[in-house]
Amino acid sequence: MARHCPECGFGNAEGAHYCSKCGAFLGAEEAPRESTTATYRVGETGELIPVELEDVVAREGAALVIRSGGGRVGESFPLQGERLTIGRRPDSDVFLDDVTVSRDHALLVTRQGGYFLDDLGSLNGTYVNRSRIESQRLEDGDELQVGKYKLTFLQR
């Protein structure tokens, strides 16, 4: 059974302690457990504002939450409007500041009554549930990977 890197998602050999692709520590082997993450949004002046994710999802209908990468675990992005831009461009709706993320990496859009994630020709690709995608309809709980960041899509 492969051990997947928490930073880049690469499948490493069983018993490996460090990722053979990016060098990240894989962590101690332990039984899977349910985890909880404190969730927040960043205010206009940079302050961290705690949020109840269930309230955000109920109010907005859906949200993205960063689960790993960049030291921003727990940051949430409610899906407001019909489009949400994801990328390294500072004016992106979901700004992910890392060289593994393209300036205009992906776009989350409302289409046919659901949310779709579209890759915008990014160099490193966009992944949903560890499969590289061009366009994918999202379901509640899907894991997205954009560069070194892993995000979870939550929908009511």
N, C-alpha and C positions, 0 to 999 in steps of 0.2 A: 504494500500500500504506500503510495507516494505521500510525502509531507509537503504541503503547499506553503510557499513563503508568504508571510503576512504582508510583506511590502510589495512584491512584484507578482505574486501568484504562481511562480514557477514550481513545477512538481519535482521535488528532490527525492532521492533514495531514502527508504526507511532507515532510521537510525542517524540520519544526518543532523548536525547541530547548526550548521550555517548554510545559507542558500548558495548553491554552486553557480547561480547566475549573477546575483547582486551582492552576495556576501552578508546579507542580513541574518541576525540570530533568529533561528526558527523557534526558540522557546523550548521549554521542557515538555516531554511527551506526557500527556495526562488525558484522562477520559473527558470526552466532550461534556460541556456543561452549558446551561443556559446563562447567558450574560445579560446584564443590563448596563446601559450607558446613560450618564447624565446628559441631557440634551440642552442646547442653548442656541441662541442666535447672537450675532454681533451687532451691537447698536451703532448708530451713526458716528459716535465718538470713539468707537473701538471697545467699549465695555461689553462684557459677556452678560447676556440676559438669559437666565434660566427659563426654559419653556417646558410645558407638559406636552409631549409629542402627540398623545391621544387627542388633546384639544386642538392642536395645529391641524392634524389630519382630519378631524371632524369638521373644523371650520373651513379649511381650504380644499378638502377633498383628497389631497395627496401631498407628500413631502419627500425630499431626499435627505438622508442623514449620513454624514461621513463616519465610517466605521474604522478606517485605518489610513495612515499616510499623512505626512506633513505636520504632525502634532496637533491636528484639529479634530480629533475624535469627539463625536457628539454634536458638532456644528450641524444645524438643520437649515433646510431651505424649503419653505412652503411653496407649492406650485401655484402661483397666481398668474392668471392670464392664460393665453393660448400657447406661449413659447417661453422657453427658459434656455438661455445660452450657457454653455459649459466650456471653459477654456482658460488659457493663461493670459488672455487680454484683460487688463484691469477693469474694464467696464462690463465684463461678462457677468451674468446673473449669478453664476456659481464660479467664482474666481479661484482657480487652483494654481498656485504659484510654484511650479516646478518644471524643470526642463523636459520631463517625461510627458508633459501635457502640451499639446499644440495650442497656438493662440486661439484658433477657432476649432475646438476639438469635436464637440458634439452639440446636438440640439434636441431638447425634449419638447415635443409638440403634442397638441390635442388633435386627434384625427379619428374619424369613424367612431366616435363615442369612447375613445380610450386614449391612453398616453403612449406615445411612440418615442423611442430613442433612436436618433439618426446620427451616424458617424459623418463628420464633415471632411473626410479625406485626411484624417489625422495620421501622422507618421507611425505612432505606436499602436494604433487601433483602439477601438472601443469594444468592451466585452460585457455580456450579460450572462450571468451564471457560468462564467469561465469559457464562454464560446464567443469568438470574434464575430461581430455583427456589422452590417451596413445599415439596416433598419430593423427594429424589433419592437413589437407591442409588449409593454411592461405589465406585469402582474404583481400584486401585493407580495412583498418579501423578496423580490428579485435583487440579486447582488450585481451592481454595476462596477466596472473597473475602468477608470480613466487615468492613464499613466500609472503612477504609484498609488493613487487614491482608490479606495474601495468605498462605495456608497451603497446604502440600502434604499430601495424604493418602497414607500409605504402608502397604501391607499385604503380608504374606508369602503 
